[in-house]
Amino acid sequence: MSYVLTPEELAALMRQNAGIAIEPGDLAKNLDTPFEQYGLDSLGLLGIVATLENRHGSAMPADTEKCPTPREFLDLVNNTLTKSGA
């Protein structure tokens, strides 16, 4: 069974890697709100990508940190993890 990154886990990673405090339920309800509205920039996303790569031992696609919204980020990460069998 492959791993799936949830909005709740993304909210925790945003807090852990970038100091962005968002309630997991709020993030889950607002997946199309741009990351910049949460105060998360590409450098913060890069930290989240690095954490995921280390955790799962598989590289994320180039420019993953440039995903504009949580929905796009989750889709890209989960598609990558599904294909890698992580």
C-alpha atoms as a printed R data frame, in Angstrom:
   type eleno elety resid chain resno       x      y       z
1  ATOM     1    CA   MET     A     1   0.000  0.000   0.000
2  ATOM     2    CA   SER     A     2   1.370  3.389  -0.940
3  ATOM     3    CA   TYR     A     3   1.538  6.411   1.291
4  ATOM     4    CA   VAL     A     4  -0.759  9.391   0.714
5  ATOM     5    CA   LEU     A     5   0.049 12.858   2.000
6  ATOM     6    CA   THR     A     6  -3.090 14.348   3.551
7  ATOM     7    CA   PRO     A     7  -3.992 18.012   4.024
8  ATOM     8    CA   GLU     A     8  -3.616 17.461   7.771
9  ATOM     9    CA   GLU     A     9  -0.062 16.213   7.347
10 ATOM    10    CA   LEU     A    10   0.720 19.077   4.988
11 ATOM    11    CA   ALA     A    11  -0.487 21.529   7.642
12 ATOM    12    CA   ALA     A    12   1.859 19.875  10.158
13 ATOM    13    CA   LEU     A    13   4.755 20.087   7.678
14 ATOM    14    CA   MET     A    14   3.985 23.764   7.052
15 ATOM    15    CA   ARG     A    15   4.217 24.381  10.792
16 ATOM    16    CA   GLN     A    16   7.321 22.241  11.282
17 ATOM    17    CA   ASN     A    17   9.319 23.441   8.255
18 ATOM    18    CA   ALA     A    18   8.186 27.016   7.760
19 ATOM    19    CA   GLY     A    19   6.585 28.092  11.037
20 ATOM    20    CA   ILE     A    20   3.207 28.574   9.311
21 ATOM    21    CA   ALA     A    21   0.435 27.819  11.775
22 ATOM    22    CA   ILE     A    22  -2.749 26.756  10.033
23 ATOM    23    CA   GLU     A    23  -5.480 24.557  11.382
24 ATOM    24    CA   PRO     A    24  -5.497 21.268   9.448
25 ATOM    25    CA   GLY     A    25  -9.248 21.465   8.911
26 ATOM    26    CA   ASP     A    26  -8.953 24.987   7.519
27 ATOM    27    CA   LEU     A    27  -6.291 23.882   5.049
28 ATOM    28    CA   ALA     A    28  -8.399 20.865   4.021
29 ATOM    29    CA   LYS     A    29 -11.378 23.153   3.305
30 ATOM    30    CA   ASN     A    30  -9.291 25.685   1.366
31 ATOM    31    CA   LEU     A    31  -7.019 23.607  -0.854
32 ATOM    32    CA   ASP     A    32  -7.261 26.098  -3.720
33 ATOM    33    CA   THR     A    33  -6.078 29.059  -1.646
34 ATOM    34    CA   PRO     A    34  -2.583 30.007  -2.857
35 ATOM    35    CA   PHE     A    35   0.271 29.129  -0.513
36 ATOM    36    CA   GLU     A    36   1.360 32.775  -0.544
37 ATOM    37    CA   GLN     A    37  -1.900 33.719   1.210
38 ATOM    38    CA   TYR     A    38  -0.807 31.450   4.067
39 ATOM    39    CA   GLY     A    39   2.600 33.150   4.091
40 ATOM    40    CA   LEU     A    40   4.394 30.135   2.609
41 ATOM    41    CA   ASP     A    41   6.915 30.863  -0.135
42 ATOM    42    CA   SER     A    42   8.875 28.564  -2.447
43 ATOM    43    CA   LEU     A    43  11.717 28.331   0.083
44 ATOM    44    CA   GLY     A    44   9.297 27.044   2.709
45 ATOM    45    CA   LEU     A    45   7.878 24.561   0.219
46 ATOM    46    CA   LEU     A    46  11.411 23.475  -0.651
47 ATOM    47    CA   GLY     A    47  11.913 22.532   3.011
48 ATOM    48    CA   ILE     A    48   8.702 20.500   2.948
49 ATOM    49    CA   VAL     A    49   9.801 18.778  -0.278
50 ATOM    50    CA   ALA     A    50  13.188 17.920   1.287
51 ATOM    51    CA   THR     A    51  11.463 16.462   4.357
52 ATOM    52    CA   LEU     A    52   9.219 14.307   2.160
53 ATOM    53    CA   GLU     A    53  12.143 13.142   0.013
54 ATOM    54    CA   ASN     A    54  14.105 12.139   3.109
55 ATOM    55    CA   ARG     A    55  11.105 10.454   4.696
56 ATOM    56    CA   HIS     A    56  10.180  8.401   1.634
57 ATOM    57    CA   GLY     A    57  13.544  7.962  -0.049
58 ATOM    58    CA   SER     A    58  12.254  9.131  -3.403
59 ATOM    59    CA   ALA     A    59  12.847 12.358  -5.288
60 ATOM    60    CA   MET     A    60  10.015 14.731  -6.045
61 ATOM    61    CA   PRO     A    61   9.695 16.200  -9.540
62 ATOM    62    CA   ALA     A    62  11.633 19.356 -10.365
63 ATOM    63    CA   ASP     A    63   9.733 22.508  -9.432
64 ATOM    64    CA   THR     A    64   7.511 20.774  -6.861
65 ATOM    65    CA   GLU     A    65   8.228 23.763  -4.621
66 ATOM    66    CA   LYS     A    66   6.608 26.018  -7.241
67 ATOM    67    CA   CYS     A    67   3.126 24.508  -6.879
68 ATOM    68    CA   PRO     A    68   0.840 27.489  -6.254
69 ATOM    69    CA   THR     A    69  -1.814 25.772  -4.112
70 ATOM    70    CA   PRO     A    70  -2.038 22.974  -1.567
71 ATOM    71    CA   ARG     A    71  -4.295 20.984  -3.943
72 ATOM    72    CA   GLU     A    72  -1.701 21.056  -6.738
73 ATOM    73    CA   PHE     A    73   1.086 20.228  -4.283
74 ATOM    74    CA   LEU     A    74  -0.809 17.287  -2.793
75 ATOM    75    CA   ASP     A    75  -1.760 15.955  -6.232
76 ATOM    76    CA   LEU     A    76   1.833 16.125  -7.489
77 ATOM    77    CA   VAL     A    77   3.364 14.625  -4.349
78 ATOM    78    CA   ASN     A    78   0.776 11.850  -4.072
79 ATOM    79    CA   ASN     A    79   1.055 10.941  -7.769
80 ATOM    80    CA   THR     A    80   4.839 10.782  -7.393
81 ATOM    81    CA   LEU     A    81   4.677  8.654  -4.241
82 ATOM    82    CA   THR     A    82   2.093  6.322  -5.810
83 ATOM    83    CA   LYS     A    83   4.278  5.760  -8.870
84 ATOM    84    CA   SER     A    84   7.386  5.156  -6.756
85 ATOM    85    CA   GLY     A    85   5.513  2.783  -4.440
86 ATOM    86    CA   ALA     A    86   6.617  4.780  -1.399
